[in-house]
Amino acid sequence: MTETRDTPAWKRYAPLVVIGAVALVGAITLRDYLSFETLAANREALEAFRDANYLLTAGVFMLAYVVIVGFSLPGATIATLTGGFLFGVFPGALFNVLAATVGATVIFLAARYGLGERLAARMDASDGAVRKIKDGIDENQWSMLFLIRLVPAVPFFVANLVPALVGVPLYRFFVSTFLGIIPGGVVYTSVGAGLGEVFARGETPDLGIIFEPHILLPILGLCALAALPIVLKALRGKKGL
């Protein structure tokens, strides 16, 4: 942590600046290319290349997915659908979840290097409400990490930044991200696996499927399970008072 404090500000912020710049350029230049229409127009070529070069296709796909997530480029949902379309629910879901986790870790490390360690140190050294908030997060890190991953309303980018700003260890972030995005990842990968029929009908996939009761209720159940330790600690604290 001392090394981070002694590092010049421009070096600490450089990774975040690069990610922000690439994200801005990507949002302007790639939005029309990383789309469902592009996938539909190139589906036959993609399938042919996959059939002839399966391992290469898997490697290039995962690398592209890592770049999309790591630099916050548009098209993460399309990438997930593509994973299902090219590789099926399995191993497509595994490829999607692993690549998304690695990409999320890129943002996490950049944010922690630039801001997180210094902010966490200040919170540790502070008193009063700020310190209580930090202590509360530290006491329930696993539960909080799983919650922000499982709740569909929490933006993926936010769920990558917040842990970095409160000093969450890298291994906890990686494990909770990988496991926490599996439910949603499997749902969207399964949608992608059925794109052949969608293309044949000339339709677009229903990306709101994750909010259907038979999908959403089990995910909310997992959210409740993740929140249970927090609730129990809060109740025990009140009884102690």
Phi, psi and omega per residue, in radians:
M1 nan -0.555 3.099
T2 -1.097 -0.688 -3.139
E3 -1.074 -0.693 3.137
T4 -1.141 -0.697 3.134
R5 -1.152 -0.606 -3.104
D6 -1.441 -0.199 -3.126
T7 -1.253 2.351 3.104
P8 -0.956 2.549 -3.063
A9 -1.000 -0.681 -3.076
W10 -1.146 -0.552 3.102
K11 -1.271 -0.642 -3.136
R12 -1.202 -0.666 -3.087
Y13 -1.513 -0.227 -3.064
A14 -0.957 -0.828 3.134
P15 -1.037 -0.712 3.132
L16 -1.177 -0.666 3.121
V17 -1.128 -0.756 3.130
V18 -1.082 -0.810 3.123
I19 -1.061 -0.761 3.128
G20 -1.109 -0.725 -3.135
A21 -1.154 -0.790 3.135
V22 -1.125 -0.693 3.121
A23 -1.085 -0.723 -3.139
L24 -1.150 -0.824 3.123
V25 -1.098 -0.735 3.141
G26 -1.111 -0.691 3.141
A27 -1.090 -0.545 -3.115
I28 -1.457 -0.724 -2.972
T29 -1.720 -0.418 -3.003
L30 -1.857 -0.151 -3.029
R31 -1.007 -0.654 -3.105
D32 -1.386 -0.261 -3.097
Y33 -1.679 -0.685 3.125
L34 -1.570 1.278 -3.038
S35 -2.426 2.912 3.111
F36 -1.118 -0.643 -3.141
E37 -1.088 -0.702 3.118
T38 -1.131 -0.731 3.105
L39 -1.091 -0.757 3.137
A40 -1.107 -0.693 -3.102
A41 -1.234 -0.463 -3.062
N42 -1.943 0.243 -3.028
R43 -1.079 -0.713 -3.106
E44 -1.173 -0.707 3.121
A45 -1.152 -0.691 3.126
L46 -1.142 -0.749 3.124
E47 -1.118 -0.715 3.141
A48 -1.132 -0.740 3.130
F49 -1.157 -0.698 3.103
R50 -1.082 -0.754 -3.119
D51 -1.126 -0.565 -3.120
A52 -1.536 -0.424 -3.052
N53 -2.491 1.188 -2.999
Y54 -1.082 -0.921 -3.081
L55 -1.124 -0.716 3.113
L56 -1.110 -0.742 3.121
T57 -1.062 -0.765 3.136
A58 -1.094 -0.760 -3.134
G59 -1.138 -0.799 3.141
V60 -1.148 -0.702 3.128
F61 -1.057 -0.844 -3.103
M62 -1.142 -0.681 3.101
L63 -1.095 -0.760 3.118
A64 -1.099 -0.675 3.133
Y65 -1.140 -0.747 3.104
V66 -1.035 -0.763 -3.141
V67 -1.126 -0.748 -3.140
I68 -1.045 -0.819 -3.124
V69 -1.299 -0.775 -3.077
G70 -1.095 -0.525 3.137
F71 -1.912 0.256 3.073
S72 0.916 0.741 3.112
L73 -1.413 2.710 3.072
P74 -1.197 2.581 3.046
G75 2.005 0.158 -3.127
A76 -1.101 -0.694 3.130
T77 -1.160 -0.722 3.106
I78 -1.112 -0.649 3.105
A79 -1.101 -0.721 3.125
T80 -1.111 -0.761 3.090
L81 -1.082 -0.689 3.139
T82 -1.116 -0.687 3.091
G83 -1.021 -0.736 3.099
G84 -1.215 -0.702 -3.127
F85 -1.112 -0.736 -3.069
L86 -1.448 -0.616 -2.958
F87 -2.118 0.022 -3.139
G88 1.386 3.095 -3.137
V89 -1.058 -0.713 3.005
F90 -2.300 2.236 0.227
P91 -1.589 0.223 -3.101
G92 -0.971 -0.769 3.139
A93 -1.103 -0.680 3.111
L94 -1.113 -0.791 3.103
F95 -1.056 -0.789 -3.109
N96 -1.110 -0.856 -3.080
V97 -1.145 -0.758 -3.127
L98 -1.137 -0.781 -3.135
A99 -1.151 -0.709 3.121
A100 -1.129 -0.651 3.129
T101 -1.160 -0.762 3.112
V102 -1.116 -0.761 3.109
G103 -1.082 -0.720 3.100
A104 -1.101 -0.633 3.140
T105 -1.160 -0.556 3.079
V106 -1.054 -0.829 3.118
I107 -1.127 -0.759 -3.140
F108 -0.999 -0.834 -3.107
L109 -1.166 -0.693 3.122
A110 -1.112 -0.748 -3.135
A111 -1.195 -0.711 -3.128
R112 -1.176 -0.699 3.138
Y113 -1.154 -0.687 -3.083
G114 -1.415 -0.699 -3.019
L115 -2.282 -0.636 -2.907
G116 -1.061 -0.850 -3.059
E117 -1.124 -0.715 3.133
R118 -1.184 -0.728 -3.138
L119 -1.166 -0.741 3.127
A120 -1.092 -0.681 3.125
A121 -1.131 -0.706 3.118
R122 -1.148 -0.678 3.120
M123 -1.162 -0.666 3.100
D124 -1.126 -0.615 -3.086
A125 -1.473 -0.172 -3.080
S126 -1.485 2.971 3.120
D127 -2.133 3.075 3.031
G128 1.260 -2.485 -3.006
A129 -1.099 -0.699 -3.118
V130 -1.062 -0.777 3.136
R131 -1.150 -0.652 3.118
K132 -1.118 -0.700 3.099
I133 -1.092 -0.808 3.133
K134 -1.085 -0.756 3.130
D135 -1.112 -0.681 3.130
G136 -1.114 -0.699 3.099
I137 -1.160 -0.764 -3.125
D138 -1.088 -0.665 -3.100
E139 -1.242 -0.391 -3.074
N140 -2.199 0.597 -3.024
Q141 -1.011 -0.879 -3.093
W142 -1.033 -0.794 -3.125
S143 -1.109 -0.776 -3.140
M144 -1.126 -0.709 -3.138
L145 -1.115 -0.765 3.116
F146 -1.179 -0.632 -3.141
L147 -1.083 -0.834 -3.083
I148 -1.213 -0.355 3.073
R149 -1.450 -0.631 -3.042
L150 -1.433 -0.561 -3.110
V151 -1.238 2.037 -3.077
P152 -1.076 -0.426 -3.070
A153 -1.333 -0.263 -3.127
V154 -1.455 2.046 3.135
P155 -1.020 2.486 -3.089
F156 -1.038 -0.707 -3.112
F157 -1.111 -0.711 3.123
V158 -1.129 -0.711 3.133
A159 -1.167 -0.307 3.056
N160 -1.489 -0.602 -3.049
L161 -1.415 -0.779 -3.037
V162 -0.978 -0.839 3.123
P163 -1.037 -0.605 3.137
A164 -1.168 -0.542 -3.062
L165 -1.449 -0.205 -3.126
V166 -2.030 0.251 3.003
G167 1.367 0.518 3.100
V168 -1.219 2.322 3.102
P169 -1.079 2.614 -3.080
L170 -1.022 -0.788 -3.060
Y171 -1.131 -0.626 3.105
R172 -1.170 -0.713 3.114
F173 -1.083 -0.810 -3.072
F174 -1.127 -0.853 -3.088
V175 -1.126 -0.796 -3.104
S176 -1.188 -0.593 3.092
T177 -1.174 -0.849 -3.113
F178 -1.026 -0.866 -3.103
L179 -1.288 -0.642 -3.053
G180 -1.230 -0.480 -3.116
I181 -1.643 -0.004 -3.138
I182 -1.045 -0.831 -3.109
P183 -0.994 -0.914 3.132
G184 -1.146 -0.655 3.137
G185 -1.091 -0.720 3.130
V186 -1.155 -0.693 -3.141
V187 -1.064 -0.906 -3.094
Y188 -1.229 -0.559 3.079
T189 -1.143 -0.681 3.108
S190 -1.143 -0.601 3.043
V191 -1.104 -0.765 3.116
G192 -1.100 -0.624 -3.141
A193 -1.142 -0.390 3.121
G194 -1.708 0.217 -3.083
L195 -1.172 -0.430 3.128
G196 -0.975 -0.797 3.126
E197 -1.203 -0.636 3.120
V198 -1.114 -0.772 3.101
F199 -1.062 -0.730 -3.100
A200 -1.094 -0.562 3.134
R201 -1.540 -0.111 -3.128
G202 1.248 0.493 -3.104
E203 -1.870 -3.136 3.048
T204 -2.027 2.614 -3.085
P205 -1.204 2.661 3.101
D206 -1.531 1.688 -3.112
L207 -1.406 -0.124 3.082
G208 -1.491 0.142 -3.083
I209 -1.068 -0.493 -3.099
I210 -1.155 -0.311 3.124
F211 -1.680 0.063 3.028
E212 -1.194 2.499 -3.066
P213 -0.929 -0.712 -3.089
H214 -1.230 -0.277 3.069
I215 -1.738 -0.805 -3.034
L216 -1.195 -0.707 -3.070
L217 -1.083 -0.785 3.066
P218 -1.074 -0.644 3.114
I219 -1.159 -0.713 3.087
L220 -1.137 -0.566 3.056
G221 -1.096 -0.708 3.076
L222 -1.139 -0.648 3.089
C223 -1.073 -0.774 3.129
A224 -1.102 -0.680 3.116
L225 -1.126 -0.714 3.122
A226 -1.167 -0.573 -3.113
A227 -1.417 -0.267 -3.063
L228 -0.978 -0.808 3.116
P229 -1.034 -0.630 3.125
I230 -1.131 -0.786 -3.131
V231 -1.106 -0.771 -3.125
L232 -1.092 -0.731 3.105
K233 -1.113 -0.691 3.130
A234 -1.132 -0.722 3.128
L235 -1.149 -0.717 3.107
R236 -1.117 -0.642 3.119
G237 -1.113 -0.704 3.131
K238 -1.177 -0.667 3.114
K239 -1.156 -0.573 3.117
G240 -1.183 -0.493 3.108
L241 -1.244 nan nan
